[in-house]
Amino acid sequence: EATPTPWATLNISLIGIVDNGAGQKIASFVKDGEVLLVGRPGQVVGNAFRVIRIGTESAEIEELGSRRTRRLPLKTN
């Protein structure tokens, strides 16, 4: 039986969460240390992942390639 090739984990950090005033949260992400991406729940960001939900201190994403879901903690410098 062939072993499935493991997908490389995307290098994504959650750097900000804002509320747009209408009760909808928008999250800011850094991918590969440089690209700034912004998304709302349901949106596909950077052709790499879908934002599933955004909490107060974390966001849940689904990696498009592997369909894996991950919880990203809010990075506080």
PDB file with SEQRES, HELIX, SHEET and CRYST1 records, atoms N, CA, C and O in Angstrom:
SEQRES   1 A   77  GLU ALA THR PRO THR PRO TRP ALA THR LEU ASN ILE SER          
SEQRES   2 A   77  LEU ILE GLY ILE VAL ASP ASN GLY ALA GLY GLN LYS ILE          
SEQRES   3 A   77  ALA SER PHE VAL LYS ASP GLY GLU VAL LEU LEU VAL GLY          
SEQRES   4 A   77  ARG PRO GLY GLN VAL VAL GLY ASN ALA PHE ARG VAL ILE          
SEQRES   5 A   77  ARG ILE GLY THR GLU SER ALA GLU ILE GLU GLU LEU GLY          
SEQRES   6 A   77  SER ARG ARG THR ARG ARG LEU PRO LEU LYS THR ASN              
SHEET    1 AA1 3 ILE A  12  ASP A  19  0                                        
SHEET    2 AA1 3 LYS A  25  LYS A  31 -1                                        
SHEET    3 AA1 3 VAL A  35  GLY A  39 -1                                        
SHEET    1 AA2 3 PHE A  49  ILE A  54  0                                        
SHEET    2 AA2 3 SER A  58  GLU A  63 -1                                        
SHEET    3 AA2 3 THR A  69  PRO A  73 -1                                        
CRYST1    1.000    1.000    1.000  90.00  90.00  90.00 P 1           1          
ATOM      1  N   GLU A   1       0.858  -1.197   0.000  1.00  0.00           N  
ATOM      2  CA  GLU A   1       0.000   0.000   0.000  1.00  0.00           C  
ATOM      3  C   GLU A   1       0.890   1.241   0.000  1.00  0.00           C  
ATOM      4  O   GLU A   1       1.803   1.367   0.816  1.00  0.00           O  
ATOM      5  N   ALA A   2       0.612   2.137  -0.913  1.00  0.00           N  
ATOM      6  CA  ALA A   2       1.435   3.336  -1.046  1.00  0.00           C  
ATOM      7  C   ALA A   2       1.179   4.284   0.110  1.00  0.00           C  
ATOM      8  O   ALA A   2       0.041   4.486   0.534  1.00  0.00           O  
ATOM      9  N   THR A   3       2.261   4.861   0.612  1.00  0.00           N  
ATOM     10  CA  THR A   3       2.135   5.844   1.676  1.00  0.00           C  
ATOM     11  C   THR A   3       1.848   7.193   1.030  1.00  0.00           C  
ATOM     12  O   THR A   3       2.574   7.599   0.123  1.00  0.00           O  
ATOM     13  N   PRO A   4       0.804   7.904   1.474  1.00  0.00           N  
ATOM     14  CA  PRO A   4       0.528   9.217   0.877  1.00  0.00           C  
ATOM     15  C   PRO A   4       1.666  10.191   1.175  1.00  0.00           C  
ATOM     16  O   PRO A   4       2.233  10.193   2.268  1.00  0.00           O  
ATOM     17  N   THR A   5       1.982  11.005   0.194  1.00  0.00           N  
ATOM     18  CA  THR A   5       3.032  12.004   0.387  1.00  0.00           C  
ATOM     19  C   THR A   5       2.531  13.057   1.364  1.00  0.00           C  
ATOM     20  O   THR A   5       1.481  13.658   1.137  1.00  0.00           O  
ATOM     21  N   PRO A   6       3.267  13.291   2.450  1.00  0.00           N  
ATOM     22  CA  PRO A   6       2.795  14.312   3.402  1.00  0.00           C  
ATOM     23  C   PRO A   6       2.905  15.709   2.813  1.00  0.00           C  
ATOM     24  O   PRO A   6       3.889  16.042   2.153  1.00  0.00           O  
ATOM     25  N   TRP A   7       1.907  16.503   3.053  1.00  0.00           N  
ATOM     26  CA  TRP A   7       1.925  17.891   2.596  1.00  0.00           C  
ATOM     27  C   TRP A   7       2.807  18.689   3.537  1.00  0.00           C  
ATOM     28  O   TRP A   7       2.765  18.511   4.754  1.00  0.00           O  
ATOM     29  N   ALA A   8       3.603  19.567   2.957  1.00  0.00           N  
ATOM     30  CA  ALA A   8       4.391  20.460   3.800  1.00  0.00           C  
ATOM     31  C   ALA A   8       3.439  21.425   4.500  1.00  0.00           C  
ATOM     32  O   ALA A   8       2.490  21.926   3.898  1.00  0.00           O  
ATOM     33  N   THR A   9       3.701  21.672   5.758  1.00  0.00           N  
ATOM     34  CA  THR A   9       2.860  22.599   6.505  1.00  0.00           C  
ATOM     35  C   THR A   9       3.145  24.022   6.035  1.00  0.00           C  
ATOM     36  O   THR A   9       4.300  24.430   5.917  1.00  0.00           O  
ATOM     37  N   LEU A  10       2.094  24.755   5.773  1.00  0.00           N  
ATOM     38  CA  LEU A  10       2.247  26.143   5.337  1.00  0.00           C  
ATOM     39  C   LEU A  10       2.854  26.976   6.469  1.00  0.00           C  
ATOM     40  O   LEU A  10       2.525  26.797   7.641  1.00  0.00           O  
ATOM     41  N   ASN A  11       3.734  27.877   6.090  1.00  0.00           N  
ATOM     42  CA  ASN A  11       4.382  28.754   7.064  1.00  0.00           C  
ATOM     43  C   ASN A  11       3.553  30.032   7.192  1.00  0.00           C  
ATOM     44  O   ASN A  11       3.788  31.013   6.487  1.00  0.00           O  
ATOM     45  N   ILE A  12       2.585  30.002   8.097  1.00  0.00           N  
ATOM     46  CA  ILE A  12       1.654  31.124   8.248  1.00  0.00           C  
ATOM     47  C   ILE A  12       1.592  31.537   9.711  1.00  0.00           C  
ATOM     48  O   ILE A  12       1.540  30.691  10.604  1.00  0.00           O  
ATOM     49  N   SER A  13       1.597  32.831   9.945  1.00  0.00           N  
ATOM     50  CA  SER A  13       1.419  33.367  11.297  1.00  0.00           C  
ATOM     51  C   SER A  13       0.236  34.324  11.286  1.00  0.00           C  
ATOM     52  O   SER A  13       0.007  35.043  10.314  1.00  0.00           O  
ATOM     53  N   LEU A  14      -0.507  34.320  12.381  1.00  0.00           N  
ATOM     54  CA  LEU A  14      -1.610  35.259  12.577  1.00  0.00           C  
ATOM     55  C   LEU A  14      -1.053  36.451  13.337  1.00  0.00           C  
ATOM     56  O   LEU A  14      -0.562  36.301  14.456  1.00  0.00           O  
ATOM     57  N   ILE A  15      -1.127  37.643  12.731  1.00  0.00           N  
ATOM     58  CA  ILE A  15      -0.517  38.808  13.377  1.00  0.00           C  
ATOM     59  C   ILE A  15      -1.512  39.861  13.835  1.00  0.00           C  
ATOM     60  O   ILE A  15      -1.143  40.784  14.561  1.00  0.00           O  
ATOM     61  N   GLY A  16      -2.763  39.740  13.425  1.00  0.00           N  
ATOM     62  CA  GLY A  16      -3.722  40.743  13.858  1.00  0.00           C  
ATOM     63  C   GLY A  16      -5.152  40.320  13.643  1.00  0.00           C  
ATOM     64  O   GLY A  16      -5.468  39.597  12.698  1.00  0.00           O  
ATOM     65  N   ILE A  17      -6.022  40.782  14.536  1.00  0.00           N  
ATOM     66  CA  ILE A  17      -7.457  40.558  14.393  1.00  0.00           C  
ATOM     67  C   ILE A  17      -8.139  41.894  14.666  1.00  0.00           C  
ATOM     68  O   ILE A  17      -7.913  42.516  15.703  1.00  0.00           O  
ATOM     69  N   VAL A  18      -8.976  42.327  13.725  1.00  0.00           N  
ATOM     70  CA  VAL A  18      -9.725  43.557  13.947  1.00  0.00           C  
ATOM     71  C   VAL A  18     -11.208  43.283  13.735  1.00  0.00           C  
ATOM     72  O   VAL A  18     -11.590  42.364  13.011  1.00  0.00           O  
ATOM     73  N   ASP A  19     -12.024  44.089  14.375  1.00  0.00           N  
ATOM     74  CA  ASP A  19     -13.467  44.019  14.179  1.00  0.00           C  
ATOM     75  C   ASP A  19     -13.833  45.191  13.278  1.00  0.00           C  
ATOM     76  O   ASP A  19     -13.453  46.330  13.551  1.00  0.00           O  
ATOM     77  N   ASN A  20     -14.570  44.915  12.208  1.00  0.00           N  
ATOM     78  CA  ASN A  20     -14.884  45.975  11.253  1.00  0.00           C  
ATOM     79  C   ASN A  20     -16.012  46.879  11.717  1.00  0.00           C  
ATOM     80  O   ASN A  20     -16.465  47.740  10.962  1.00  0.00           O  
ATOM     81  N   GLY A  21     -16.472  46.696  12.948  1.00  0.00           N  
ATOM     82  CA  GLY A  21     -17.527  47.559  13.471  1.00  0.00           C  
ATOM     83  C   GLY A  21     -18.915  46.999  13.231  1.00  0.00           C  
ATOM     84  O   GLY A  21     -19.881  47.416  13.870  1.00  0.00           O  
ATOM     85  N   ALA A  22     -19.014  46.050  12.304  1.00  0.00           N  
ATOM     86  CA  ALA A  22     -20.298  45.413  12.018  1.00  0.00           C  
ATOM     87  C   ALA A  22     -20.348  44.021  12.639  1.00  0.00           C  
ATOM     88  O   ALA A  22     -21.154  43.178  12.244  1.00  0.00           O  
ATOM     89  N   GLY A  23     -19.479  43.795  13.611  1.00  0.00           N  
ATOM     90  CA  GLY A  23     -19.448  42.518  14.285  1.00  0.00           C  
ATOM     91  C   GLY A  23     -18.735  41.433  13.502  1.00  0.00           C  
ATOM     92  O   GLY A  23     -18.801  40.258  13.864  1.00  0.00           O  
ATOM     93  N   GLN A  24     -18.059  41.814  12.438  1.00  0.00           N  
ATOM     94  CA  GLN A  24     -17.326  40.827  11.646  1.00  0.00           C  
ATOM     95  C   GLN A  24     -15.831  41.021  11.857  1.00  0.00           C  
ATOM     96  O   GLN A  24     -15.304  42.128  11.736  1.00  0.00           O  
ATOM     97  N   LYS A  25     -15.164  39.920  12.174  1.00  0.00           N  
ATOM     98  CA  LYS A  25     -13.725  39.990  12.421  1.00  0.00           C  
ATOM     99  C   LYS A  25     -12.955  39.761  11.125  1.00  0.00           C  
ATOM    100  O   LYS A  25     -13.364  38.982  10.263  1.00  0.00           O  
ATOM    101  N   ILE A  26     -11.844  40.451  11.015  1.00  0.00           N  
ATOM    102  CA  ILE A  26     -10.937  40.318   9.878  1.00  0.00           C  
ATOM    103  C   ILE A  26      -9.560  40.014  10.449  1.00  0.00           C  
ATOM    104  O   ILE A  26      -9.108  40.680  11.379  1.00  0.00           O  
ATOM    105  N   ALA A  27      -8.893  39.005   9.891  1.00  0.00           N  
ATOM    106  CA  ALA A  27      -7.590  38.596  10.407  1.00  0.00           C  
ATOM    107  C   ALA A  27      -6.487  38.943   9.417  1.00  0.00           C  
ATOM    108  O   ALA A  27      -6.686  38.909   8.202  1.00  0.00           O  
ATOM    109  N   SER A  28      -5.318  39.277   9.961  1.00  0.00           N  
ATOM    110  CA  SER A  28      -4.129  39.553   9.146  1.00  0.00           C  
ATOM    111  C   SER A  28      -3.127  38.438   9.368  1.00  0.00           C  
ATOM    112  O   SER A  28      -2.877  38.021  10.498  1.00  0.00           O  
ATOM    113  N   PHE A  29      -2.555  37.961   8.267  1.00  0.00           N  
ATOM    114  CA  PHE A  29      -1.616  36.843   8.319  1.00  0.00           C  
ATOM    115  C   PHE A  29      -0.309  37.210   7.627  1.00  0.00           C  
ATOM    116  O   PHE A  29      -0.285  38.042   6.721  1.00  0.00           O  
ATOM    117  N   VAL A  30       0.767  36.582   8.063  1.00  0.00           N  
ATOM    118  CA  VAL A  30       2.037  36.661   7.356  1.00  0.00           C  
ATOM    119  C   VAL A  30       2.346  35.258   6.858  1.00  0.00           C  
ATOM    120  O   VAL A  30       2.327  34.299   7.629  1.00  0.00           O  
ATOM    121  N   LYS A  31       2.630  35.142   5.569  1.00  0.00           N  
ATOM    122  CA  LYS A  31       2.984  33.844   4.982  1.00  0.00           C  
ATOM    123  C   LYS A  31       4.439  33.913   4.543  1.00  0.00           C  
ATOM    124  O   LYS A  31       4.853  34.852   3.863  1.00  0.00           O  
ATOM    125  N   ASP A  32       5.201  32.916   4.938  1.00  0.00           N  
ATOM    126  CA  ASP A  32       6.627  32.834   4.603  1.00  0.00           C  
ATOM    127  C   ASP A  32       7.404  34.064   5.072  1.00  0.00           C  
ATOM    128  O   ASP A  32       8.394  34.452   4.453  1.00  0.00           O  
ATOM    129  N   GLY A  33       6.955  34.670   6.159  1.00  0.00           N  
ATOM    130  CA  GLY A  33       7.685  35.766   6.772  1.00  0.00           C  
ATOM    131  C   GLY A  33       7.576  37.099   6.083  1.00  0.00           C  
ATOM    132  O   GLY A  33       8.194  38.065   6.532  1.00  0.00           O  
ATOM    133  N   GLU A  34       6.806  37.196   4.995  1.00  0.00           N  
ATOM    134  CA  GLU A  34       6.826  38.476   4.294  1.00  0.00           C  
ATOM    135  C   GLU A  34       5.488  38.937   3.734  1.00  0.00           C  
ATOM    136  O   GLU A  34       5.193  40.132   3.760  1.00  0.00           O  
ATOM    137  N   VAL A  35       4.680  38.026   3.233  1.00  0.00           N  
ATOM    138  CA  VAL A  35       3.482  38.451   2.527  1.00  0.00           C  
ATOM    139  C   VAL A  35       2.353  38.732   3.517  1.00  0.00           C  
ATOM    140  O   VAL A  35       1.987  37.866   4.311  1.00  0.00           O  
ATOM    141  N   LEU A  36       1.814  39.924   3.467  1.00  0.00           N  
ATOM    142  CA  LEU A  36       0.708  40.287   4.346  1.00  0.00           C  
ATOM    143  C   LEU A  36      -0.609  39.930   3.665  1.00  0.00           C  
ATOM    144  O   LEU A  36      -0.886  40.372   2.550  1.00  0.00           O  
ATOM    145  N   LEU A  37      -1.404  39.135   4.342  1.00  0.00           N  
ATOM    146  CA  LEU A  37      -2.678  38.692   3.795  1.00  0.00           C  
ATOM    147  C   LEU A  37      -3.780  38.998   4.790  1.00  0.00           C  
ATOM    148  O   LEU A  37      -3.596  38.857   5.999  1.00  0.00           O  
ATOM    149  N   VAL A  38      -4.928  39.417   4.273  1.00  0.00           N  
ATOM    150  CA  VAL A  38      -6.049  39.768   5.129  1.00  0.00           C  
ATOM    151  C   VAL A  38      -7.263  38.976   4.658  1.00  0.00           C  
ATOM    152  O   VAL A  38      -7.527  38.884   3.460  1.00  0.00           O  
ATOM    153  N   GLY A  39      -7.999  38.405   5.611  1.00  0.00           N  
ATOM    154  CA  GLY A  39      -9.168  37.636   5.209  1.00  0.00           C  
ATOM    155  C   GLY A  39     -10.242  37.576   6.265  1.00  0.00           C  
ATOM    156  O   GLY A  39      -9.982  37.742   7.457  1.00  0.00           O  
ATOM    157  N   ARG A  40     -11.466  37.333   5.800  1.00  0.00           N  
ATOM    158  CA  ARG A  40     -12.626  37.131   6.662  1.00  0.00           C  
ATOM    159  C   ARG A  40     -13.001  35.664   6.607  1.00  0.00           C  
ATOM    160  O   ARG A  40     -12.585  34.960   5.687  1.00  0.00           O  
ATOM    161  N   PRO A  41     -13.785  35.180   7.578  1.00  0.00           N  
ATOM    162  CA  PRO A  41     -14.220  33.780   7.537  1.00  0.00           C  
ATOM    163  C   PRO A  41     -14.880  33.446   6.196  1.00  0.00           C  
ATOM    164  O   PRO A  41     -15.719  34.197   5.696  1.00  0.00           O  
ATOM    165  N   GLY A  42     -14.487  32.313   5.630  1.00  0.00           N  
ATOM    166  CA  GLY A  42     -15.018  31.880   4.349  1.00  0.00           C  
ATOM    167  C   GLY A  42     -14.153  32.268   3.170  1.00  0.00           C  
ATOM    168  O   GLY A  42     -14.294  31.696   2.089  1.00  0.00           O  
ATOM    169  N   GLN A  43     -13.264  33.223   3.350  1.00  0.00           N  
ATOM    170  CA  GLN A  43     -12.418  33.674   2.258  1.00  0.00           C  
ATOM    171  C   GLN A  43     -11.199  32.789   2.090  1.00  0.00           C  
ATOM    172  O   GLN A  43     -10.638  32.285   3.063  1.00  0.00           O  
ATOM    173  N   VAL A  44     -10.793  32.606   0.826  1.00  0.00           N  
ATOM    174  CA  VAL A  44      -9.537  31.945   0.508  1.00  0.00           C  
ATOM    175  C   VAL A  44      -8.468  33.029   0.442  1.00  0.00           C  
ATOM    176  O   VAL A  44      -8.649  34.054  -0.215  1.00  0.00           O  
ATOM    177  N   VAL A  45      -7.360  32.794   1.126  1.00  0.00           N  
ATOM    178  CA  VAL A  45      -6.303  33.796   1.224  1.00  0.00           C  
ATOM    179  C   VAL A  45      -5.032  33.274   0.562  1.00  0.00           C  
ATOM    180  O   VAL A  45      -4.568  32.174   0.862  1.00  0.00           O  
ATOM    181  N   GLY A  46      -4.486  34.066  -0.329  1.00  0.00           N  
ATOM    182  CA  GLY A  46      -3.207  33.749  -0.952  1.00  0.00           C  
ATOM    183  C   GLY A  46      -3.183  32.451  -1.736  1.00  0.00           C  
ATOM    184  O   GLY A  46      -2.124  31.844  -1.892  1.00  0.00           O  
ATOM    185  N   ASN A  47      -4.334  32.016  -2.231  1.00  0.00           N  
ATOM    186  CA  ASN A  47      -4.443  30.737  -2.934  1.00  0.00           C  
ATOM    187  C   ASN A  47      -3.874  29.575  -2.120  1.00  0.00           C  
ATOM    188  O   ASN A  47      -3.492  28.547  -2.679  1.00  0.00           O  
ATOM    189  N   ALA A  48      -3.821  29.743  -0.805  1.00  0.00           N  
ATOM    190  CA  ALA A  48      -3.153  28.736   0.025  1.00  0.00           C  
ATOM    191  C   ALA A  48      -4.055  28.157   1.109  1.00  0.00           C  
ATOM    192  O   ALA A  48      -3.940  26.979   1.447  1.00  0.00           O  
ATOM    193  N   PHE A  49      -4.945  28.972   1.651  1.00  0.00           N  
ATOM    194  CA  PHE A  49      -5.781  28.484   2.745  1.00  0.00           C  
ATOM    195  C   PHE A  49      -7.084  29.261   2.812  1.00  0.00           C  
ATOM    196  O   PHE A  49      -7.200  30.371   2.292  1.00  0.00           O  
ATOM    197  N   ARG A  50      -8.057  28.647   3.467  1.00  0.00           N  
ATOM    198  CA  ARG A  50      -9.355  29.279   3.684  1.00  0.00           C  
ATOM    199  C   ARG A  50      -9.472  29.601   5.163  1.00  0.00           C  
ATOM    200  O   ARG A  50      -9.121  28.788   6.017  1.00  0.00           O  
ATOM    201  N   VAL A  51      -9.967  30.792   5.455  1.00  0.00           N  
ATOM    202  CA  VAL A  51     -10.230  31.171   6.842  1.00  0.00           C  
ATOM    203  C   VAL A  51     -11.546  30.520   7.252  1.00  0.00           C  
ATOM    204  O   VAL A  51     -12.580  30.747   6.623  1.00  0.00           O  
ATOM    205  N   ILE A  52     -11.503  29.719   8.299  1.00  0.00           N  
ATOM    206  CA  ILE A  52     -12.724  29.053   8.762  1.00  0.00           C  
ATOM    207  C   ILE A  52     -13.430  29.912   9.802  1.00  0.00           C  
ATOM    208  O   ILE A  52     -14.605  30.245   9.651  1.00  0.00           O  
ATOM    209  N   ARG A  53     -12.707  30.268  10.856  1.00  0.00           N  
ATOM    210  CA  ARG A  53     -13.300  31.166  11.851  1.00  0.00           C  
ATOM    211  C   ARG A  53     -12.203  31.973  12.517  1.00  0.00           C  
ATOM    212  O   ARG A  53     -11.036  31.583  12.540  1.00  0.00           O  
ATOM    213  N   ILE A  54     -12.613  33.106  13.054  1.00  0.00           N  
ATOM    214  CA  ILE A  54     -11.683  34.010  13.729  1.00  0.00           C  
ATOM    215  C   ILE A  54     -12.222  34.259  15.126  1.00  0.00           C  
ATOM    216  O   ILE A  54     -13.349  34.723  15.303  1.00  0.00           O  
ATOM    217  N   GLY A  55     -11.390  33.939  16.120  1.00  0.00           N  
ATOM    218  CA  GLY A  55     -11.783  34.178  17.500  1.00  0.00           C  
ATOM    219  C   GLY A  55     -11.184  35.475  18.011  1.00  0.00           C  
ATOM    220  O   GLY A  55     -10.851  36.364  17.227  1.00  0.00           O  
ATOM    221  N   THR A  56     -11.046  35.584  19.323  1.00  0.00           N  
ATOM    222  CA  THR A  56     -10.459  36.790  19.886  1.00  0.00           C  
ATOM    223  C   THR A  56      -8.943  36.716  19.903  1.00  0.00           C  
ATOM    224  O   THR A  56      -8.273  37.743  19.792  1.00  0.00           O  
ATOM    225  N   GLU A  57      -8.387  35.507  20.043  1.00  0.00           N  
ATOM    226  CA  GLU A  57      -6.934  35.374  20.121  1.00  0.00           C  
ATOM    227  C   GLU A  57      -6.386  34.274  19.232  1.00  0.00           C  
ATOM    228  O   GLU A  57      -5.240  33.854  19.392  1.00  0.00           O  
ATOM    229  N   SER A  58      -7.203  33.803  18.291  1.00  0.00           N  
ATOM    230  CA  SER A  58      -6.735  32.771  17.367  1.00  0.00           C  
ATOM    231  C   SER A  58      -7.630  32.769  16.130  1.00  0.00           C  
ATOM    232  O   SER A  58      -8.704  33.371  16.110  1.00  0.00           O  
ATOM    233  N   ALA A  59      -7.148  32.070  15.099  1.00  0.00           N  
ATOM    234  CA  ALA A  59      -7.950  31.871  13.894  1.00  0.00           C  
ATOM    235  C   ALA A  59      -7.781  30.429  13.464  1.00  0.00           C  
ATOM    236  O   ALA A  59      -6.728  29.825  13.668  1.00  0.00           O  
ATOM    237  N   GLU A  60      -8.829  29.885  12.865  1.00  0.00           N  
ATOM    238  CA  GLU A  60      -8.764  28.522  12.356  1.00  0.00           C  
ATOM    239  C   GLU A  60      -8.753  28.603  10.842  1.00  0.00           C  
ATOM    240  O   GLU A  60      -9.566  29.303  10.237  1.00  0.00           O  
ATOM    241  N   ILE A  61      -7.810  27.870  10.229  1.00  0.00           N  
ATOM    242  CA  ILE A  61      -7.688  27.886   8.779  1.00  0.00           C  
ATOM    243  C   ILE A  61      -7.720  26.463   8.245  1.00  0.00           C  
ATOM    244  O   ILE A  61      -7.444  25.506   8.969  1.00  0.00           O  
ATOM    245  N   GLU A  62      -8.060  26.339   6.965  1.00  0.00           N  
ATOM    246  CA  GLU A  62      -7.989  25.055   6.274  1.00  0.00           C  
ATOM    247  C   GLU A  62      -6.994  25.206   5.132  1.00  0.00           C  
ATOM    248  O   GLU A  62      -7.146  26.071   4.269  1.00  0.00           O  
ATOM    249  N   GLU A  63      -5.967  24.345   5.139  1.00  0.00           N  
ATOM    250  CA  GLU A  63      -4.982  24.366   4.058  1.00  0.00           C  
ATOM    251  C   GLU A  63      -5.636  23.767   2.821  1.00  0.00           C  
ATOM    252  O   GLU A  63      -6.188  22.668   2.882  1.00  0.00           O  
ATOM    253  N   LEU A  64      -5.579  24.478   1.704  1.00  0.00           N  
ATOM    254  CA  LEU A  64      -6.283  24.041   0.506  1.00  0.00           C  
ATOM    255  C   LEU A  64      -5.718  22.749  -0.063  1.00  0.00           C  
ATOM    256  O   LEU A  64      -6.482  21.900  -0.522  1.00  0.00           O  
ATOM    257  N   GLY A  65      -4.402  22.577  -0.046  1.00  0.00           N  
ATOM    258  CA  GLY A  65      -3.808  21.388  -0.635  1.00  0.00           C  
ATOM    259  C   GLY A  65      -4.147  20.118   0.118  1.00  0.00           C  
ATOM    260  O   GLY A  65      -4.515  19.109  -0.484  1.00  0.00           O  
ATOM    261  N   SER A  66      -4.023  20.168   1.433  1.00  0.00           N  
ATOM    262  CA  SER A  66      -4.158  18.962   2.244  1.00  0.00           C  
ATOM    263  C   SER A  66      -5.528  18.835   2.899  1.00  0.00           C  
ATOM    264  O   SER A  66      -5.877  17.773   3.416  1.00  0.00           O  
ATOM    265  N   ARG A  67      -6.305  19.917   2.879  1.00  0.00           N  
ATOM    266  CA  ARG A  67      -7.604  19.969   3.566  1.00  0.00           C  
ATOM    267  C   ARG A  67      -7.443  19.856   5.085  1.00  0.00           C  
ATOM    268  O   ARG A  67      -8.423  19.632   5.796  1.00  0.00           O  
ATOM    269  N   ARG A  68      -6.216  20.009   5.581  1.00  0.00           N  
ATOM    270  CA  ARG A  68      -6.008  19.975   7.027  1.00  0.00           C  
ATOM    271  C   ARG A  68      -6.452  21.302   7.630  1.00  0.00           C  
ATOM    272  O   ARG A  68      -6.296  22.360   7.021  1.00  0.00           O  
ATOM    273  N   THR A  69      -7.002  21.228   8.826  1.00  0.00           N  
ATOM    274  CA  THR A  69      -7.341  22.462   9.527  1.00  0.00           C  
ATOM    275  C   THR A  69      -6.327  22.688  10.634  1.00  0.00           C  
ATOM    276  O   THR A  69      -5.829  21.745  11.249  1.00  0.00           O  
ATOM    277  N   ARG A  70      -6.030  23.960  10.874  1.00  0.00           N  
ATOM    278  CA  ARG A  70      -5.077  24.336  11.895  1.00  0.00           C  
ATOM    279  C   ARG A  70      -5.584  25.557  12.647  1.00  0.00           C  
ATOM    280  O   ARG A  70      -6.260  26.418  12.084  1.00  0.00           O  
ATOM    281  N   ARG A  71      -5.247  25.613  13.917  1.00  0.00           N  
ATOM    282  CA  ARG A  71      -5.562  26.783  14.724  1.00  0.00           C  
ATOM    283  C   ARG A  71      -4.287  27.590  14.872  1.00  0.00           C  
ATOM    284  O   ARG A  71      -3.267  27.071  15.325  1.00  0.00           O  
ATOM    285  N   LEU A  72      -4.343  28.859  14.489  1.00  0.00           N  
ATOM    286  CA  LEU A  72      -3.180  29.725  14.589  1.00  0.00           C  
ATOM    287  C   LEU A  72      -3.366  30.677  15.772  1.00  0.00           C  
ATOM    288  O   LEU A  72      -4.325  31.448  15.789  1.00  0.00           O  
ATOM    289  N   PRO A  73      -2.480  30.638  16.747  1.00  0.00           N  
ATOM    290  CA  PRO A  73      -2.585  31.603  17.846  1.00  0.00           C  
ATOM    291  C   PRO A  73      -2.144  32.986  17.387  1.00  0.00           C  
ATOM    292  O   PRO A  73      -1.272  33.119  16.529  1.00  0.00           O  
ATOM    293  N   LEU A  74      -2.751  34.003  17.962  1.00  0.00           N  
ATOM    294  CA  LEU A  74      -2.361  35.381  17.656  1.00  0.00           C  
ATOM    295  C   LEU A  74      -0.962  35.627  18.191  1.00  0.00           C  
ATOM    296  O   LEU A  74      -0.690  35.419  19.373  1.00  0.00           O  
ATOM    297  N   LYS A  75      -0.077  36.074  17.307  1.00  0.00           N  
ATOM    298  CA  LYS A  75       1.291  36.344  17.719  1.00  0.00           C  
ATOM    299  C   LYS A  75       1.358  37.692  18.407  1.00  0.00           C  
ATOM    300  O   LYS A  75       0.952  38.707  17.842  1.00  0.00           O  
ATOM    301  N   THR A  76       1.874  37.700  19.635  1.00  0.00           N  
ATOM    302  CA  THR A  76       2.056  38.966  20.335  1.00  0.00           C  
ATOM    303  C   THR A  76       3.547  39.136  20.540  1.00  0.00           C  
ATOM    304  O   THR A  76       4.194  38.331  21.210  1.00  0.00           O  
ATOM    305  N   ASN A  77       4.084  40.192  19.955  1.00  0.00           N  
ATOM    306  CA  ASN A  77       5.548  40.388  20.002  1.00  0.00           C  
ATOM    307  C   ASN A  77       5.962  40.817  21.391  1.00  0.00           C  
ATOM    308  O   ASN A  77       7.148  41.033  21.643  1.00  0.00           O  
TER     309      ASN A  77                                                      
END                                                                             
